[in-house]
Amino acid sequence: MFSRESMITRLLFGAVAVLVFHTEAQAQQNDPEAPSEPAAPTDPRPIPPPPPAAPPGPAGPYSPEYGGAPGYPPSYDPAAAYGAPPGYAYHPSPYYVRQAAPAREIFRPFTIGLGVGMGALSWHTVNDSEGRAGLSYTARLGVGFARNWVCFLGVEGTSTGQTASNQEQTAYLVGAQGFFFRRLFLRGALGLAHVTDESDRRGWADSRGHAFMGGAGVEIVQGHNTSLAVELAATVARYPGISWYNSGLNMVINFF
């Protein structure tokens, strides 16, 4: 039926087909293909940034005076920036002590003072004496010669002011006035005095003598160019055979 050559040809084709099939099967066993995995779904949200890294700690012991170990930022507590810890108190430096402002000294190159007030006038002899209330007055012109000191020329007097029997004593003085504790002042002066007595009881109508005056006061108001003071002053005058005294509580205004 078949020729010998056709039988050999068929056998050769069959052997080649079996060899090819066997080679492919061996290749699939040695290197199998990995099954394909499905693609991961895409997330439209942005990826959050990573958390900040903690600051590195000190490399070893170090002195706090230099702010940390070399090459590292100083370690600190973030909470300390929002307030002082409980129990914190400020202690002032012992090297600084606040000094009180020095009291202002008084220096008045030129001063004019005028004052009036309530006064009293009296005379005394060995066997008799008499006193009356009156009006007290004062006036002075001063020149400052040192801090807190004034040299002045002044007038001190008291008048009873009665029409029928007027009595009046006036003293013309040279003295000094000193300020203490800035507002308190003392005055003292020496000079001449003149007294008049229009009453019929006394045997003299006009006399002159020597006088001494002393006074103290407080400047209750002090301005740049003016001051207002309350002053108590007394003058003692000695005449032949008799002594006269006048005193007064005056309100004095000063210009300087």
JOCORWO-V961978 format. One record per residue. RES is the residue in one small letter. SS is DSSP state (H for helix, E for strand, - for the rest). OMEGA is omega as a letter, one per 40 degrees, with the letter a starting at -180 (* if undefined). Layout:
res/ss/omega
RES/SS/OMEGA
RES/SS/OMEGA
This chain:
res/ss/omega
m/-/i
f/-/i
s/-/a
r/H/a
e/H/i
s/H/i
m/H/i
i/H/i
t/H/i
r/H/i
l/H/i
l/H/i
f/H/i
g/H/i
a/H/i
v/H/a
a/H/i
v/H/a
l/H/i
v/H/i
f/H/a
h/H/a
t/H/i
e/H/i
a/H/i
q/H/i
a/H/i
q/H/i
q/H/a
n/H/a
d/-/a
p/-/i
e/-/i
a/-/i
p/-/a
s/-/i
e/-/i
p/-/a
a/-/i
a/-/i
p/-/a
t/-/i
d/-/a
p/-/a
r/-/i
p/-/i
i/-/a
p/-/i
p/-/i
p/-/i
p/-/a
p/-/a
a/-/i
a/-/i
p/-/a
p/-/i
g/-/i
p/-/a
a/-/a
g/-/i
p/-/i
y/-/a
s/-/i
p/H/a
e/H/a
y/H/i
g/-/i
g/-/i
a/-/i
p/-/i
g/-/a
y/-/i
p/-/a
p/-/i
s/-/i
y/-/i
d/-/a
p/H/a
a/H/a
a/H/a
a/H/a
y/H/i
g/-/a
a/-/i
p/-/a
p/-/i
g/-/a
y/-/i
a/-/i
y/-/i
h/-/a
p/-/a
s/-/i
p/-/a
y/-/a
y/-/i
v/-/a
r/-/a
q/-/i
a/-/a
a/-/a
p/-/i
a/-/a
r/-/i
e/-/a
i/-/i
f/-/a
r/-/a
p/-/a
f/E/a
t/E/i
i/E/a
g/E/i
l/E/a
g/E/i
v/E/i
g/E/i
m/E/a
g/E/i
a/E/a
l/E/a
s/E/i
w/E/a
h/E/i
t/-/a
v/-/a
n/-/a
d/-/i
s/E/i
e/E/i
g/E/a
r/E/i
a/E/a
g/E/i
l/E/i
s/E/i
y/E/i
t/E/i
a/E/a
r/E/i
l/E/a
g/E/i
v/E/i
g/E/i
f/E/i
a/E/i
r/-/i
n/-/a
w/E/i
v/E/i
c/E/a
f/E/i
l/E/a
g/E/i
v/E/i
e/E/a
g/E/i
t/E/i
s/E/i
t/-/i
g/-/i
q/-/a
t/-/a
a/-/a
s/-/a
n/-/i
q/E/a
e/E/i
q/E/i
t/E/i
a/E/i
y/E/a
l/E/i
v/E/a
g/E/a
a/E/i
q/E/i
g/E/i
f/E/i
f/E/a
f/-/i
r/-/a
r/-/a
l/E/i
f/E/i
l/E/i
r/E/i
g/E/a
a/E/i
l/E/i
g/E/a
l/E/a
a/E/i
h/E/a
v/E/i
t/E/a
d/E/a
e/-/i
s/-/i
d/-/a
r/-/a
r/-/a
g/-/i
w/-/i
a/-/a
d/E/a
s/E/i
r/E/a
g/E/a
h/E/a
a/E/i
f/E/a
m/E/i
g/E/a
g/E/i
a/E/a
g/E/i
v/E/i
e/E/a
i/E/i
v/E/i
q/E/i
g/-/a
h/-/a
n/-/a
t/E/i
s/E/i
l/E/a
a/E/i
v/E/a
e/E/i
l/E/a
a/E/i
a/E/a
t/E/i
v/E/i
a/E/a
r/E/i
y/E/i
p/-/i
g/-/a
i/E/i
s/E/i
w/E/a
y/E/i
n/E/a
s/E/a
g/E/i
l/E/a
n/E/i
m/E/a
v/E/i
i/E/a
n/E/i
f/E/a
f/-/*
